[in-house]
Amino acid sequence: MIDNFLIGIAGLVALLGLIAIRVPIAYTMILIGFTGICLQSGPAIILNQLKDLAYAQFSNYDLSVLPMFILMGGLAARCGLSADIFRGANAWLGRFRGGVAMASIAACAGFGAVCGSSTATASTMGQVAIPELRKYRYSGSLATGCIAAGGTLGILIPPSVVLIVYAIIVEVNIVTMFAAALIPGILATLMFIATIALYVRFVPGSGPKAQPVGRSDLIAASIAMLPVLVIFGVVIGGIYAGIYSPTAAAAIGVVMVVIYGVARGRLGLTDMVEAMLETARNSGMIFLIVFGAELLKIFMSRAGVPQAAADLLQNSGMAPMTIMVLIIVTFLVLGCLMDSLSMVILAIPFFWPVVAGLDFGLSPDETKLWFGIIILVVVELGLITPPVGLNVFIINAVARDVPMRETFRGVMPFFGSEILRIVLLVLFPAIALYLPRLLQ
């Protein structure tokens, strides 16, 4: 037992070392998991497991929802939905000081509701909104910072790929996970908009007003947003109402986006093929990470590392909330080194056993939902935290005239807003649990 534990600790150190030197996370987990199990039980055991392990993982019906939502997001990005959302939001909000930046946040939230990917939301909305922000002479830091931060909304507002992966890992119902994320996602949008309002007040000239639009243009822009609202309502509303499963809802969403894109003449055969190829690449990457995580989980479970960590923290005498804060800080540090999906797949199997053994006055299922929402908000921070800050790099590629340090400076007010939201979620679990309780 001691030997296995020492092997597990050595494997964990090697894992972190390989991640630090930027070895792809999937290959890192597969290498460490395979090697560790070989050292524990011999190569015959792991080779015997491999013949069934991949099939057992990839035949999981819950995973089928991922390619469908990824495809829906890819098609939405190609058929101009992002531009329609931004024009509609800008027509309503652009007349206020900082209004175009506020519209960008609202548009990121709306596009995230049909996309499910933070990086795709940041990239797509960056191409649509940044030229408009620069046209109205917004400061480079605010123009790029608001889009980088707004892109993070795609990870939390349902449907979300990372949200689905978390639900599969901790074995919680995807529908209730979506319900738990909705209010925190709306809260994030409102807090980002409030952050912009404060920013432009304290930094005069950083976010001037846009020209107000006429009533006819306002009506036309609002009507252009309706397809997004309809698609979101049919997909997410049907899931909440229990009419169909998340996988079926994603398939319906794909069909609706295709019909919209073809009807508007914005989606051709080439676009569909590109979206499907992109879906295949992204799904393959996710599935490979999931497979690596399973190998690593088997290795670490046999070594007893997660159990030892859980026993250590649970018997430490620290209050449950103190332990939760330590976990949040650990995720913040990991966010500086890893992308959001890899972080969730790698770290949740280690930390969930710890949280599951603590008493927060919630049922086990409610604890899964609450912990998941807190961690996903922390994961959002990783997308705008140096040195990785994936969304910042994406926006920098779109707005090459703005130095990256300016973009990082621009996301700092939103970083503070996210810290405040984490505090609110930790102190008031009902923010995340109200809708799931209502559905029950």
N, C-alpha and C positions, 0 to 999 in steps of 0.2 A: 504493500500500500504506500509506504514511504517512497519507494523507488518510483512508483507511478506518479506520485504527487510532485516529486522533484522533476520528473520528465515534463509534467504539465507546466510547471513554473518556467522551466527552460524554454519550452515551446512558446509560452506567452511572451517572454522576453524577445525571442527570435521573431515572433509575429510583429511586435511593435517596432523592432529594428528594421525589418523589411518594409513596413509601412512608411517609416521615417525616410527611407531612401527611395521612396516612390515606386516600389514594386507593385504592380496592379493587385488590388485587394483580392480578387477572385483567385489568382494564381498563388498569392501568399497563403490564403486559407487552405487551399487544396494541398499545397506543399507541406505546410505545418501539420495539417490534419492527417495526411497520408503517412508522413514520416513518424509522427507521434504514435499512431495506432500500430505501425510496424514495430516500433521499439517496445510498445507495451505488450503486444500479443503475437507478433511475428507477421511476416508478409502474407502467409496463407489466409489469415483471418480477414485482412483488409481486402485482398483480392476476391475472396468469397463474398464479401459484403458488396463490393462494387457492382457485381452483376445484377443486383436487385435495387441498390440504393438510388441510382439515377432515375430508374423507372418509377420507383415509389415516390420520389420527389416531384418529378415532372408530370406525373399522371394525376396529381392533386387537382381536383376540379376548381378549387378556389383560385389557383394560379391562372386559370383560363381568363379571368377578368383582366389581367394585366395587359396582354397584347391588344385586347379590344379597346381599352381606355387609351392606351398609347396611340393606337391607330386613329381614334377619334380626335385626339389632340393634334396629331400630325396633319390630318385632313383639315381641321379647323384653322391651323396656322397657314394653310395654303389657299384657303378660299376667301380670305379677306374679312373674316369675322372680327379680327383684332382692330382693323381700321374702323369698322362700323361702330364697335363699342367705344372706341376713343372719340370719334366724332360726336356721338351722342352724349357722352359724359362731358366733353369739352363745351358742347352747346349749353349745357346747364350750369357748369361750374367755372368756365373760363372767364366769365365777367368779374370774378372776385380776384383780389390780390392773391397770387399764388394759385389761381384757379386751374391753370393748365397742368400744373404739377398734381393738383388734387384729382383732376380728371384722369391723369395717367395712373394714379393709384386705383381709382374706381375701375378703370379699364383693365388693369392687371387683375383685379379681383374677378371681374366679369369673364375675362378670357381664361383665368385659372379654373373657373367653374366648368369649362368645357374642355380644358387641356389636361390638367392634372400633373403638370411638370413645371417646377420652378424655373429651371434653366430655359425651357422652351418659352415660358411666359416672358422671362426677361429678354431673351433674344428677339422674339417677335414684337413685343411692345416697344423695345428699344428702337427698332427700325421704324416704327410708326410714330412714336411720340417724341423722340429726341429732336428730329428736324423741326417739329412744331415748337418745342420748348426753346430751341436756339433761335428760331425765327422771332420769338417775342423777347429775346435778349435775357433769358433766364441765366443765372450764373452757372458755370460749368459744373460746380459741385452739386448744386441742387438738381439740375437737369438730369445728371447721370445717377446721382445718389438716390433720387426718388424712384427711378426705374429699377435700379439694382435691388432696393428694398422691396418695392412693389412686386417684383418677380417672386419673392419668397412666399407670397400669398398662394401661389400655385401648389405648394406642398401641403397646405392645410385645408383650404376650401375644397369640399368634395366635388368631383371625385379626385383622389390623389393617389399616385402610385405608391409613394412611401407609406401613406396611411394604410393602404391595402396590405403591403408587406408586413407592417407592424401587426395588423390584425391577425394575419396568418401565423406569425411567429408566436404570439402569446395566446392564440386560439380564442379570439373573441369575435363575435358576430360582426361582419363587415358593415351591415346596415346600421347597427347601433354605434359603430365607430364613426361612420359618416355623420350620424346625428350629433354625436359628441363634438365633432369638429366644426359644425356650422356656426354656432354662436361665437366661439373664439375666433373664427375666421372673419366674421362680420365685425367683431370687436377690433381686430387688428386693422381692418380697413379704415374704420372710423378713427382709431388712434393715430394712424399714419396721416390721415387728412388733417387731424388736429395738430399734429407735429409740424406739418407744412404751414398751417395758419400761424403758429407761434414763430416758426423760423423766419418767415417773411416779415413778421412784425419786428423781430429783433435784428434782422439783417436787411435793412431797407435797400430796395433796388434789386434784390436777388430773385424776386418773383413778381414782375409787374402784371397788371391786368391784361387780358386779351380784349379784343373788340366784341361787344355784345352782339349776338345774332338776332335777326328778325324772327317774328313769330312763325312765319312759314318755314324758315330754315330750322327752327327749333323743333317744329312738328315733324319735319322730314327726317331730321337726325334721330329723333326719338323712335320713329317708326322703323328706322334701319336697325335699331337695337333689339327689336322684338324677336327676331329669330333666335338670338342668343338666350333670351328669357324663356322662349318656348322650349328650346332644346334642353336647357337646364331644368325647367319645370317638369318636362316629360320624363327625363332620365332620373333625376334625384327624387322628384315627387312620386314617381311610380315605385321607386325603391322603398321610400318611407311608407307609402300606402300599402305595401305588401303585394302589389299587383304582379311584380316580376322580380327575379333575382338580380343581383348586381351584374352578373355576366350577360344576362338577357338585356338589361338596361343599357349596358355598354354597346351591345350589338345594335339596339334600336337607335342609340345616339349616333353611331357610325352611319347608319342608313339616312338619318335625318340630315346630318352634315353633308353627305354626298348629294342628296336631293337638293339641298339649299345651294351648294356650290355649282352644281350642273345647271340648275334653273337660272342662276345669276350669271352664268357663263364664265365663272371664275375657276372652275375645277375641270381639268382635262384628264385624259388617260395617262399622260406623262406624270402629272401631279399625283394621281392615285398610285401609280407604280412606285414613285419615289417615297410616298408615305408608307406603303407596305414594306419596302426594303428597309426604311428607317425603323419601322416597327420590328421587323425581324432582327435587325442588329441590336436594338435596345432590349428587346425581350431576351435574346440570346445572352446578352451581358448580364441581365438580371438573373436569369435562370442559372448561369454559371456561378454567380455570387451566392445564390441560394444553395447550390450543390456544395460549394466550398464551405459555407457556413455549417451545413449539416455534418460534413466530415470533421470540422473543427469542434462542433458541439459534442460529437461522439468521443473524440479524443479528450477534451477537457472534462467531460462527465466521468469518464473512466479514471481520469487523474484526480477527480474530486475538487478541482479548482473553484468552480462556481459555488459548490456546497461549502467549501472552506471560507470563501469570501462572505457568503451569507451568514454563516455561524459567527464569524469574527465581528461583523457589524451588528448583528442582532444581539450578541452577548457583550457588546462594548459598553453598554450602559448609556449610550447616547439616545436622545429623544428621536422618535421616528422622523420628525421634521428636520432635525439636524442631519440625519443620514440622507434625507431627500436633497437637502442643499448640497451636500458633498457630491452626490450623484450628478446633480445639475452642473456643478462646477467641473466635474470630470468630463461631461459631455461638451461643455464649452471649450475645454482644452482640446478634446478630440476634434471638434469642429474646425480648429486651426490647422489640422493635418489631413482631414479626410473629407470626401464628399458625403452628402446627406444619406443616400441610400446605403452605402457601404457602412457608415457609422451605425445606422439602425440595425442592419443585419448582423454586424459583428458584435456590438456592445449589448444589445437587449438580452441575448441569452445569458450574459454574465450578471446583469443588474436586475433583471426581472425576479429571479429567485430571492434576491435580497429584499426587494419591495414587497413581494408576495408574503413574506414572513413578518411584516410590520403591521401594526394596527393604526389605521388612520380614521377609524370610525366608519368605514365604507365596506360594502360587500366585496367579495373577490372580483366579481365582474365589473363593479363600479371602479375598483382600484385599477384594473387593467385600462379602462377607458380614461380615467383621470391621469394616470401616469403616462399613457400614450400621448395625450394632448400636450402635456407639459414638455415631454421629450421632443415632440415634433416642433414645438415653438423654439426650443433650444437648438434643434437641428437647423431651423430657419436662420438662426444667428450665424451658424457656420458658413452659410452661403454669402455672408457679407463681412466675415471676420478675416483679417489678415493672418497668416500669409496666403492661405488658399483663396478664400472669398470668391468662389466660382462665379457667382453672378457679377461681381465687380470685373473680373477678367472678360466675361462675355460683353458687358456694356462697354468696356474699354476698346474692344474690337469694333464696336459699332460707332463709338464717338472717339475717334483717334486724335481729335484736336484737344481733348481734355486729358491732362496727365492723370495717371492712376491714383496718385496721392490725393488729387482733388476729389476723385470719386470716393475714396475711402473717407475723406473728410466729410463728404456729403452724406454718407450713410450713418455717420455717428449719431445724429439726432434720432434716427429711426432705431438704431441699436439701443439707445436709451429707452425709447418707447417699448421695445420688445422686452427689455429687462423689467419694466413696470408691469407688462402683461403677464410675465412669468410669475411675478410676486402676487398679482391678483388671482391667477389660477391656483397657485399653491395655497393661498389663504382662503379662497372661496371656490371649493370644488364644484359647487352648484352651477357655476358658469358653464362647465363642460357637461355636467350631468343632467341639466334641466330637461333637454329634449329627449335623451334616452329614457328618462323616467316617465316623461309624458307619453312616449310611444308604448311603454309597457302598460 
